[in-house]
Amino acid sequence: MDEDDWLRRHGLHPCARSLDSVRTLLINQTQLEREAQGDGDTLLRLRRLER
């Protein structure tokens, strides 16, 4: 059983009053990951220019 199978079987269902907090956390984490990917892309571009 992998993680996806486990989640399909057991799920993670926050209570209704926590949904706004969960959404906010997901939005913030997604933004951090996008920014980090952008930094990596910039670094790759800079290294190409160094050659």
N, C-alpha and C positions, 0 to 999 in steps of 0.2 A: 504494500500500500504506500503510495507516495503522498505528498502534501495535498495535492488537488483531490485525490480520492478521500483523504481524511476530512477535508473541508466539506466536500459534498455529503459525506456520511454524517458528520457531526455538526457542521456549520458553526458560524459565529453570528449570533443574532443579538445585537445590542438592544437594550430596552428602549422604548420610544423616547423617553426623556433624555437619552444619551446620543440620539442621532445627530443633533446639531454639533455636538462636540466631536463625534467621530468624523463627520463631514469636514469640519475645520482642520482636524489633524491630517486627514487625507489630502486636503488642498495644500496645506503647508508642506507636507512631505513631498508632494508632487512638484511643487515649486522649487524646493531645495534640490531635488534630483535634476530638474531641468537646468537649473543654474550650474550645477556641478558638471553636467554634460556639456554645457556651453564652455565652461572653463577648459575642459579637456579638448574640445574642438579648437579653441583658441591656441592652446599649447601645441597641438599638432600642426596648425597653420604656421606658427612661429618657427617650429623646428624645420618645416619644409623651406622656409625662407632663409634659414641659416645655411642650407646646403649650397 
